[in-house]
Amino acid sequence: MLLLIGAIVLIVATWAASLSSRVGLPALLLFLGLGLSLELFGIHMTDAELAHNLGFAALVFILAEGGFATKWVDIKGSLTIAGLLATVGVLVSIGLVAALCHLGLGMSLPQSVLIGAITAPTDSAAIFSVLRGMPLPGRVRSVLEGESGLNDAPIVLLVGAATAWTLGELPEGGATELGVLILIELAGGVLLGAAVGFVGARLLRSVALPASGLYPLGALATAVIAYGLGVWLHLSGFAAVYVAAVILGNSKLPHRNATKSFAEGIGWVAQIGLFVMLGMLASPERLTPHMVGEALVIGTFLTFVARPLSVMVCAVWFKVPWREQAFISWAGLRGAVPIIMATVPMAAGLDAAERISEEVLFFVVVFTMLQAPTLPWVARKLGVAGEIDPHDIEVEVAPLDQIQADFMQVKVPEGSKLHGVTIRELRLPKFTVIAVILRKGEPIVPHSDDRLNEGDELMVVVPSARRAEVEKRFRTIGRYGRLARWHKP
């Protein structure tokens, strides 16, 4: 019976994800609604500790999927800003929200800090699902994705410390010792993830497995090992799993595209299970007008004051234009992470934990519904939409091992400057062959003077050693047109 219910939930969630992409809402909101609707059939979750453990497990796979999908060439120039937002920006947000709760809403200081820590992080699942379909400058996209992938690690430590403080169990040494501990665990997690990622990539390249489907399993298991080792060594497991997945996803793994597709599928299962479970855990009937008012005040202050100030503090040193800063501020979507963090004080037995959890869930739903659908409009108004960046080219690779070549599928999207370029003008490396062009579903045998059109799909055979060069060439022309500078190896 459980398998039947689970399969039905997955099918309904798949349909909900398709619907969400059309209306511009993160699928998480529909998954939450699906979890709430299960209460009509008497299915409800009351075990906060189990929800906490399952939520953390789901986050591991969501972060791993985000790491596999992240391209190093896109984020390497924005890592500093993303890292500052995930650390300094988080602290600024916590401090401002805590001041509001303590001075404006009359809460105790420890509880105010706890609420600030729970509400500070952006959510990788919401960010990835909404932004990847939008044409944005590479820096803006990479900052948002990098921040959401990195800020889970310090938040877990800060929420745990704030919960202990609220319960009167703050470790000796106070804030200074806590800050040093967080930095050590975060840095250790990053180094551990890098080590596991490099070793795992080398092993997967050197071992001949009997079936191609085992390579995706091995890659995902390697990323999860990074998390497990991090927890065992008292380092940041979330930082470790994300960094390991980024390294694995950018390594020349066998069946690389299949690995990314497998990780994406597991990530979707984790997201669906996570948000449905959180919906089952919620009890919105316990919301009172006073709780609704507090949630709206905190959410409004966080969205329009704390978030913009934290972005400004971190980005101003890098001369990021104010328009990009404004969009990064508005695109800081909250989602599963604050809701999961709210289960930490619940599992610890904090008296006010249920009230905090319901208020956090309410403000996440309300402000995600406000921000997510308006992101394309805000991007256009701020002038940060419409640029062609490397994400406008889909490249799928299937290794042709015996001839040491890769088979690539390159799609010419709408608005790409590949439109109108002839095959000759691509100036692809030696032995790279465009085997066929699919135009409106019809195959065309290409000639050197044939021009590419929007919507064309190119089937390209390229020597494995020149694959990165060819990908870069297509992306460069896609951004700058036929006169783009030729990048030699």
ZIHU-V242960 format. One record per backbone hydrogen bond with DSSP energy under -1.0 kcal/mol. NH is the residue of the N-H (numbers start at 1). CO is the residue of the C=O. E is the energy in kcal/mol with one decimal. If there is no record, write none. Layout:
BEGIN
nh=NH co=CO e=E
nh=NH co=CO e=E
END
This chain:
BEGIN
nh=5 co=1 e=-2.5
nh=6 co=2 e=-2.7
nh=7 co=3 e=-2.5
nh=8 co=4 e=-2.2
nh=9 co=5 e=-2.5
nh=10 co=6 e=-2.2
nh=11 co=7 e=-2.2
nh=12 co=8 e=-2.7
nh=13 co=9 e=-2.7
nh=14 co=10 e=-2.2
nh=15 co=11 e=-2.0
nh=16 co=12 e=-2.3
nh=17 co=13 e=-2.4
nh=18 co=14 e=-1.7
nh=19 co=15 e=-2.2
nh=20 co=16 e=-2.7
nh=21 co=17 e=-1.7
nh=23 co=19 e=-1.6
nh=24 co=20 e=-1.5
nh=25 co=20 e=-1.2
nh=29 co=26 e=-1.4
nh=31 co=27 e=-2.4
nh=32 co=28 e=-2.7
nh=33 co=29 e=-2.2
nh=34 co=30 e=-2.1
nh=35 co=31 e=-2.3
nh=36 co=32 e=-2.5
nh=37 co=33 e=-2.3
nh=38 co=34 e=-1.1
nh=39 co=36 e=-1.4
nh=40 co=37 e=-1.7
nh=41 co=38 e=-1.5
nh=42 co=39 e=-1.8
nh=43 co=38 e=-2.1
nh=45 co=280 e=-1.5
nh=48 co=46 e=-1.1
nh=51 co=47 e=-2.2
nh=52 co=48 e=-2.4
nh=53 co=49 e=-2.3
nh=54 co=50 e=-2.9
nh=55 co=51 e=-2.5
nh=56 co=52 e=-2.0
nh=57 co=53 e=-2.1
nh=58 co=54 e=-2.5
nh=59 co=55 e=-2.1
nh=60 co=56 e=-1.7
nh=61 co=57 e=-1.3
nh=62 co=58 e=-2.3
nh=63 co=59 e=-2.9
nh=64 co=60 e=-2.0
nh=65 co=61 e=-2.4
nh=66 co=62 e=-2.2
nh=67 co=63 e=-2.3
nh=68 co=64 e=-2.5
nh=69 co=65 e=-1.8
nh=74 co=71 e=-1.2
nh=75 co=71 e=-1.4
nh=76 co=72 e=-2.2
nh=78 co=75 e=-1.7
nh=82 co=78 e=-2.6
nh=83 co=79 e=-3.0
nh=84 co=80 e=-2.3
nh=85 co=81 e=-2.6
nh=86 co=82 e=-2.0
nh=89 co=84 e=-2.8
nh=91 co=87 e=-2.2
nh=92 co=88 e=-2.5
nh=93 co=89 e=-2.3
nh=94 co=90 e=-2.6
nh=95 co=91 e=-2.6
nh=96 co=92 e=-2.3
nh=97 co=93 e=-2.5
nh=98 co=94 e=-2.7
nh=99 co=95 e=-2.0
nh=100 co=96 e=-2.1
nh=101 co=97 e=-2.6
nh=102 co=98 e=-2.6
nh=103 co=99 e=-2.7
nh=104 co=100 e=-1.9
nh=105 co=100 e=-1.3
nh=107 co=101 e=-2.6
nh=112 co=108 e=-2.3
nh=113 co=109 e=-2.4
nh=114 co=110 e=-2.1
nh=115 co=111 e=-2.4
nh=116 co=112 e=-2.3
nh=117 co=113 e=-2.4
nh=118 co=114 e=-2.4
nh=119 co=115 e=-2.1
nh=123 co=333 e=-2.4
nh=127 co=123 e=-2.5
nh=128 co=124 e=-3.0
nh=129 co=125 e=-2.0
nh=130 co=126 e=-1.8
nh=131 co=127 e=-2.5
nh=132 co=128 e=-1.4
nh=134 co=131 e=-2.2
nh=136 co=134 e=-1.1
nh=141 co=137 e=-2.2
nh=142 co=138 e=-2.6
nh=143 co=139 e=-2.4
nh=144 co=140 e=-2.0
nh=145 co=141 e=-2.6
nh=146 co=142 e=-2.7
nh=147 co=143 e=-2.6
nh=148 co=144 e=-2.2
nh=149 co=145 e=-1.7
nh=150 co=146 e=-1.7
nh=151 co=147 e=-2.6
nh=155 co=151 e=-1.5
nh=156 co=152 e=-2.3
nh=157 co=153 e=-1.2
nh=158 co=154 e=-2.5
nh=159 co=155 e=-3.2
nh=160 co=156 e=-1.9
nh=161 co=157 e=-2.2
nh=162 co=158 e=-2.8
nh=163 co=159 e=-2.5
nh=164 co=160 e=-2.1
nh=165 co=161 e=-2.3
nh=166 co=162 e=-2.4
nh=167 co=163 e=-1.7
nh=168 co=165 e=-1.6
nh=169 co=164 e=-3.9
nh=174 co=171 e=-1.4
nh=177 co=173 e=-1.1
nh=178 co=174 e=-2.0
nh=179 co=175 e=-2.9
nh=180 co=176 e=-2.3
nh=181 co=177 e=-2.4
nh=182 co=178 e=-2.5
nh=183 co=179 e=-2.2
nh=184 co=180 e=-2.5
nh=185 co=181 e=-2.7
nh=186 co=182 e=-2.7
nh=187 co=183 e=-2.7
nh=188 co=184 e=-2.8
nh=189 co=185 e=-2.2
nh=190 co=186 e=-2.1
nh=191 co=187 e=-2.4
nh=192 co=188 e=-2.6
nh=193 co=189 e=-2.6
nh=194 co=190 e=-2.2
nh=195 co=191 e=-2.3
nh=196 co=192 e=-2.8
nh=197 co=193 e=-2.5
nh=198 co=194 e=-2.4
nh=199 co=195 e=-2.4
nh=200 co=196 e=-2.8
nh=201 co=197 e=-2.3
nh=202 co=198 e=-2.1
nh=203 co=199 e=-2.3
nh=204 co=200 e=-2.5
nh=205 co=201 e=-1.8
nh=206 co=202 e=-1.4
nh=207 co=203 e=-1.6
nh=214 co=211 e=-1.6
nh=215 co=212 e=-1.2
nh=218 co=214 e=-2.6
nh=219 co=215 e=-2.5
nh=220 co=216 e=-2.5
nh=221 co=217 e=-2.6
nh=222 co=218 e=-2.0
nh=223 co=219 e=-1.7
nh=224 co=220 e=-2.1
nh=225 co=221 e=-2.4
nh=226 co=222 e=-1.7
nh=227 co=223 e=-1.4
nh=228 co=224 e=-2.6
nh=229 co=225 e=-3.0
nh=230 co=226 e=-2.0
nh=231 co=227 e=-2.4
nh=232 co=228 e=-2.4
nh=233 co=229 e=-2.5
nh=234 co=231 e=-1.2
nh=235 co=230 e=-3.7
nh=236 co=185 e=-2.2
nh=240 co=236 e=-1.9
nh=241 co=237 e=-2.6
nh=242 co=238 e=-1.9
nh=243 co=239 e=-2.3
nh=244 co=240 e=-2.5
nh=245 co=241 e=-2.1
nh=246 co=242 e=-2.2
nh=247 co=243 e=-2.2
nh=248 co=244 e=-2.6
nh=249 co=245 e=-2.8
nh=250 co=246 e=-1.2
nh=251 co=248 e=-1.2
nh=253 co=251 e=-2.2
nh=259 co=255 e=-2.1
nh=260 co=256 e=-2.1
nh=261 co=257 e=-2.4
nh=262 co=258 e=-2.5
nh=263 co=259 e=-2.5
nh=264 co=260 e=-2.3
nh=265 co=261 e=-2.3
nh=266 co=262 e=-2.5
nh=267 co=263 e=-2.5
nh=268 co=264 e=-2.2
nh=269 co=265 e=-2.2
nh=270 co=266 e=-2.5
nh=271 co=267 e=-2.7
nh=272 co=268 e=-2.9
nh=273 co=269 e=-2.7
nh=274 co=270 e=-2.6
nh=275 co=271 e=-2.7
nh=276 co=272 e=-2.4
nh=277 co=273 e=-2.1
nh=278 co=274 e=-2.4
nh=279 co=275 e=-2.1
nh=280 co=276 e=-2.1
nh=281 co=277 e=-1.8
nh=282 co=278 e=-1.5
nh=286 co=283 e=-2.3
nh=287 co=284 e=-1.7
nh=292 co=288 e=-2.6
nh=293 co=289 e=-2.4
nh=294 co=290 e=-2.3
nh=295 co=291 e=-2.5
nh=296 co=292 e=-2.3
nh=297 co=293 e=-2.3
nh=298 co=294 e=-2.7
nh=299 co=295 e=-2.7
nh=300 co=296 e=-2.5
nh=301 co=297 e=-2.4
nh=302 co=298 e=-2.6
nh=303 co=299 e=-2.5
nh=304 co=300 e=-2.5
nh=305 co=301 e=-1.9
nh=306 co=301 e=-2.3
nh=307 co=302 e=-2.8
nh=309 co=305 e=-2.1
nh=310 co=306 e=-2.4
nh=311 co=307 e=-2.2
nh=312 co=308 e=-2.4
nh=313 co=309 e=-2.5
nh=314 co=310 e=-1.4
nh=315 co=311 e=-2.8
nh=316 co=312 e=-2.1
nh=318 co=315 e=-1.7
nh=319 co=316 e=-1.2
nh=320 co=315 e=-1.3
nh=325 co=321 e=-2.3
nh=326 co=322 e=-2.5
nh=327 co=323 e=-2.0
nh=328 co=324 e=-2.8
nh=329 co=325 e=-2.1
nh=330 co=326 e=-2.2
nh=331 co=327 e=-2.4
nh=332 co=329 e=-1.1
nh=333 co=331 e=-2.3
nh=339 co=335 e=-1.1
nh=340 co=336 e=-3.1
nh=341 co=337 e=-3.0
nh=342 co=338 e=-1.5
nh=343 co=340 e=-1.7
nh=344 co=341 e=-1.2
nh=347 co=343 e=-2.8
nh=348 co=344 e=-1.5
nh=349 co=346 e=-1.1
nh=350 co=345 e=-2.5
nh=353 co=350 e=-1.4
nh=356 co=352 e=-2.3
nh=357 co=353 e=-2.7
nh=358 co=354 e=-2.3
nh=359 co=355 e=-2.2
nh=360 co=356 e=-2.6
nh=361 co=357 e=-2.4
nh=362 co=358 e=-2.1
nh=363 co=359 e=-2.5
nh=364 co=360 e=-2.4
nh=365 co=361 e=-2.1
nh=366 co=362 e=-2.5
nh=367 co=363 e=-2.5
nh=368 co=364 e=-1.9
nh=369 co=365 e=-2.0
nh=370 co=366 e=-1.1
nh=371 co=367 e=-2.7
nh=372 co=368 e=-2.0
nh=375 co=372 e=-1.2
nh=378 co=374 e=-2.9
nh=379 co=375 e=-2.7
nh=380 co=376 e=-2.0
nh=381 co=377 e=-2.4
nh=382 co=378 e=-2.3
nh=384 co=379 e=-2.4
nh=385 co=379 e=-1.0
nh=386 co=135 e=-1.5
nh=392 co=389 e=-2.6
nh=393 co=390 e=-1.3
nh=398 co=407 e=-1.3
nh=400 co=405 e=-3.3
nh=404 co=401 e=-1.1
nh=405 co=400 e=-1.9
nh=406 co=462 e=-3.3
nh=407 co=398 e=-1.5
nh=408 co=460 e=-3.6
nh=409 co=396 e=-1.3
nh=410 co=458 e=-2.5
nh=412 co=456 e=-2.7
nh=416 co=413 e=-1.7
nh=417 co=478 e=-1.9
nh=419 co=416 e=-1.3
nh=420 co=452 e=-3.3
nh=421 co=418 e=-2.0
nh=423 co=450 e=-1.7
nh=424 co=448 e=-2.5
nh=427 co=424 e=-1.4
nh=432 co=429 e=-1.7
nh=433 co=461 e=-2.7
nh=435 co=459 e=-2.3
nh=436 co=459 e=-1.0
nh=437 co=444 e=-2.4
nh=438 co=457 e=-3.0
nh=439 co=442 e=-2.9
nh=442 co=439 e=-1.7
nh=444 co=437 e=-2.5
nh=450 co=447 e=-1.7
nh=452 co=421 e=-2.6
nh=455 co=412 e=-3.6
nh=456 co=453 e=-2.0
nh=457 co=438 e=-1.9
nh=458 co=410 e=-3.2
nh=459 co=436 e=-2.6
nh=460 co=408 e=-3.1
nh=461 co=433 e=-3.1
nh=462 co=406 e=-2.5
nh=464 co=404 e=-2.2
nh=466 co=463 e=-1.8
nh=467 co=464 e=-1.2
nh=470 co=466 e=-2.4
nh=471 co=467 e=-2.7
nh=472 co=468 e=-2.4
nh=473 co=469 e=-2.0
nh=474 co=470 e=-2.4
nh=475 co=471 e=-2.3
nh=476 co=472 e=-2.5
nh=477 co=473 e=-2.4
nh=478 co=474 e=-2.3
nh=479 co=475 e=-1.4
nh=480 co=476 e=-2.8
nh=481 co=477 e=-2.5
nh=484 co=481 e=-2.0
END
